[in-house]
Amino acid sequence: MEKKKKSVKDRIVSAAWELFYEKGYDSTTVDDIIRLSDTSKGSFYYYFDGKDALLNTLSSVLDDLYLTLKEEMDPYMDSFEKLMFLNYRSHTFMEKTIKVDLLASLYSTQLISKGERSLLDQNREYYKLIASVIEEGQKRGEINRRKSIAEVVKYYSLCERALVTDWCLNKGSYSLGEYSKEYMPIMMESFRGKQLS
C-alpha cells in the first residue's frame, strides 16, 4: 500500500514540475496537474494542501542533487573548495533546469508562508552535507574555527540565498553558476583557514 501511495505522490510531483517548467507556475492549475499525473482530486489533496505546497518539493529535488554531488566530490579536496564546488554545481543546476519565475515563486511562498519553510529545514540533506564539510574543514584547518559550525552553515546558506535572490531579481539575465563561482569565494573568504605557502 505504501509503495502505491508513494508512486501516486511521485506522479503528482513529476507532473507538477513538468507543467511548472512548460507553462510557468502561475499558469499551471491543480486540474492540469491532476490530469497529467492521471490521479484524482482526492489523491492530490491527500498529499498536498494546494499548488503552493508543491513548491516545497523543490527542496527535495535539490537534496537529491546534493546527495549526487556528495558522491562526486574528491574526499581529498580542500574543504573550502568543496563548499565552492557544491555552490557552483547546485547553482549551475538551478540555472539550467529551473525557470527563474519558479525559483522566485518558491522564495516568495517561503517568505509569506505561515507554515513550514522547507528552505530552512535543518534536517535537509543540504544542511547535513554543508555542516559535515565545514566540520571536516575545521578539523583539517582548511576552515577557521572563529565561528561555530552552525554559524558558518547559516552564513553559507545565507550567501547562497542572496545569490539566487539577486539572480531572480535580475530575471536570470546572467549566469547564476558563473556569478556564484566568482562571488561565493569572496563572500566566504573570512572563513578560509590559514593557507600554507
C-alpha positions as CSV (number, residue, x, y, z in Angstrom):
1,M,0.0,0.0,0.0
2,E,2.8,2.4,0.9
3,K,4.5,1.8,-2.4
4,K,1.3,2.7,-4.3
5,K,0.9,5.9,-2.2
6,K,4.5,6.9,-2.9
7,S,4.1,6.3,-6.6
8,V,0.9,8.5,-6.7
9,K,2.7,11.3,-4.8
10,D,5.7,11.0,-7.1
11,R,3.5,11.2,-10.2
12,I,1.9,14.3,-8.9
13,V,5.3,15.9,-8.1
14,S,6.7,14.9,-11.5
15,A,3.7,16.2,-13.4
16,A,3.7,19.5,-11.4
17,W,7.4,20.2,-12.1
18,E,6.9,19.3,-15.8
19,L,4.0,21.7,-16.0
20,F,5.7,24.4,-14.0
21,Y,8.6,24.3,-16.4
22,E,6.4,24.2,-19.6
23,K,3.6,26.6,-18.6
24,G,5.1,28.5,-15.7
25,Y,3.9,28.3,-12.1
26,D,1.1,30.9,-12.3
27,S,-0.4,29.4,-15.5
28,T,-0.5,25.8,-14.1
29,T,-3.7,24.8,-12.3
30,V,-4.3,22.0,-9.9
31,D,-6.6,20.4,-12.5
32,D,-3.7,20.5,-15.0
33,I,-1.5,18.6,-12.5
34,I,-4.3,16.1,-11.8
35,R,-4.9,15.5,-15.5
36,L,-1.2,15.0,-16.4
37,S,-0.5,12.8,-13.3
38,D,-3.5,10.7,-14.0
39,T,-4.7,11.0,-10.4
40,S,-7.8,12.3,-8.7
41,K,-8.6,15.5,-6.8
42,G,-8.9,13.4,-3.7
43,S,-5.4,11.9,-4.2
44,F,-4.0,15.4,-4.9
45,Y,-5.4,16.9,-1.8
46,Y,-4.5,13.8,0.3
47,Y,-0.8,14.7,-0.3
48,F,-0.9,18.5,-0.9
49,D,-2.9,21.4,0.5
50,G,-2.7,23.2,-2.8
51,K,-0.3,24.2,-5.6
52,D,1.9,26.2,-3.3
53,A,2.7,23.1,-1.3
54,L,4.3,21.6,-4.4
55,L,6.9,24.4,-4.5
56,N,8.2,22.9,-1.2
57,T,9.1,19.7,-3.1
58,L,11.9,21.7,-4.8
59,S,13.9,21.3,-1.6
60,S,13.6,17.5,-2.1
61,V,14.7,17.8,-5.7
62,L,17.7,19.8,-4.6
63,D,18.5,17.5,-1.8
64,D,18.7,14.6,-4.3
65,L,21.2,16.7,-6.2
66,Y,23.3,17.3,-3.1
67,L,23.4,13.5,-2.5
68,T,24.7,13.0,-6.0
69,L,27.3,15.8,-5.6
70,K,28.5,14.3,-2.3
71,E,29.4,11.1,-4.2
72,E,31.2,13.1,-6.9
73,M,33.4,15.1,-4.5
74,D,37.0,14.1,-4.2
75,P,37.4,13.2,-0.5
76,Y,40.9,14.8,-0.5
77,M,39.7,18.1,-1.9
78,D,40.2,21.1,0.3
79,S,37.1,21.6,2.4
80,F,36.7,25.3,1.4
81,E,37.0,24.2,-2.2
82,K,34.3,21.5,-1.6
83,L,31.9,24.3,-0.5
84,M,32.7,26.2,-3.6
85,F,32.2,23.1,-5.7
86,L,28.8,22.4,-4.2
87,N,27.8,26.0,-4.6
88,Y,28.8,26.2,-8.3
89,R,27.3,22.9,-9.3
90,S,24.0,23.5,-7.5
91,H,23.6,27.0,-8.9
92,T,24.5,25.7,-12.4
93,F,21.9,23.0,-12.0
94,M,19.3,25.6,-10.9
95,E,20.2,27.9,-13.8
96,K,19.8,25.1,-16.4
97,T,16.8,23.2,-15.1
98,I,14.6,25.5,-13.1
99,K,13.0,28.6,-14.6
100,V,13.7,31.9,-12.9
101,D,10.0,32.6,-12.2
102,L,9.7,29.2,-10.5
103,L,12.6,29.9,-8.1
104,A,11.1,33.4,-7.5
105,S,7.7,31.7,-6.7
106,L,9.4,29.3,-4.3
107,Y,11.2,32.1,-2.5
108,S,8.1,34.3,-2.3
109,T,6.0,31.5,-0.8
110,Q,8.7,30.8,1.7
111,L,8.6,34.5,2.7
112,I,4.8,34.6,3.2
113,S,4.3,31.1,4.5
114,K,2.7,30.7,7.9
115,G,3.7,27.0,8.0
116,E,6.8,25.1,7.2
117,R,9.7,26.8,5.5
118,S,11.4,24.0,3.7
119,L,14.4,26.1,2.7
120,L,15.3,26.5,6.4
121,D,14.7,22.9,7.4
122,Q,17.9,21.9,9.2
123,N,17.1,18.2,8.6
124,R,17.5,18.6,4.9
125,E,20.4,16.8,3.2
126,Y,21.7,20.2,2.1
127,Y,22.3,21.3,5.7
128,K,23.7,18.0,6.8
129,L,26.2,17.9,3.9
130,I,27.3,21.6,4.4
131,A,27.8,21.0,8.1
132,S,29.9,17.9,7.6
133,V,32.1,19.6,5.1
134,I,32.6,22.6,7.5
135,E,33.3,20.3,10.4
136,E,35.9,18.4,8.3
137,G,37.4,21.7,7.2
138,Q,37.7,22.9,10.8
139,K,39.4,19.7,11.8
140,R,41.8,20.0,8.9
141,G,42.5,23.7,9.4
142,E,41.0,24.5,6.0
143,I,38.1,26.4,7.5
144,N,38.8,28.6,10.6
145,R,37.2,28.0,14.0
146,R,36.4,31.6,14.9
147,K,32.7,30.7,14.4
148,S,30.8,27.5,15.2
149,I,29.9,25.0,12.6
150,A,26.2,26.1,12.9
151,E,27.2,29.8,12.4
152,V,29.3,29.0,9.3
153,V,26.5,26.9,7.8
154,K,24.0,29.7,8.4
155,Y,26.2,32.3,6.7
156,Y,27.0,29.9,3.8
157,S,23.3,29.3,3.2
158,L,22.5,33.0,3.5
159,C,25.1,33.7,0.8
160,E,23.6,31.1,-1.5
161,R,20.1,32.5,-1.0
162,A,21.4,36.0,-1.6
163,L,23.0,35.0,-4.9
164,V,19.8,33.1,-6.0
165,T,17.6,36.1,-5.0
166,D,19.7,38.5,-6.9
167,W,19.6,36.3,-10.0
168,C,15.8,36.1,-9.7
169,L,15.5,39.9,-9.2
170,N,17.6,40.3,-12.4
171,K,15.3,37.8,-14.3
172,G,18.2,35.4,-14.9
173,S,20.0,37.9,-17.1
174,Y,23.4,36.5,-16.2
175,S,24.8,33.0,-15.5
176,L,24.0,32.1,-11.9
177,G,26.7,29.4,-11.9
178,E,29.4,31.7,-13.2
179,Y,28.4,34.6,-11.0
180,S,28.4,32.3,-7.9
181,K,31.8,30.9,-9.0
182,E,33.2,34.4,-8.9
183,Y,31.5,35.9,-5.9
184,M,30.9,33.0,-3.4
185,P,34.6,32.6,-2.6
186,I,34.8,36.4,-1.9
187,M,31.7,36.2,0.4
188,M,33.2,33.2,2.2
189,E,36.8,34.3,2.3
190,S,36.9,35.2,6.0
191,F,36.1,31.6,6.9
192,R,39.0,30.1,4.9
193,G,41.7,28.5,7.1
194,K,45.3,29.6,7.0
195,Q,47.0,28.7,3.8
196,L,50.4,27.2,4.0
197,S,52.9,28.7,1.5
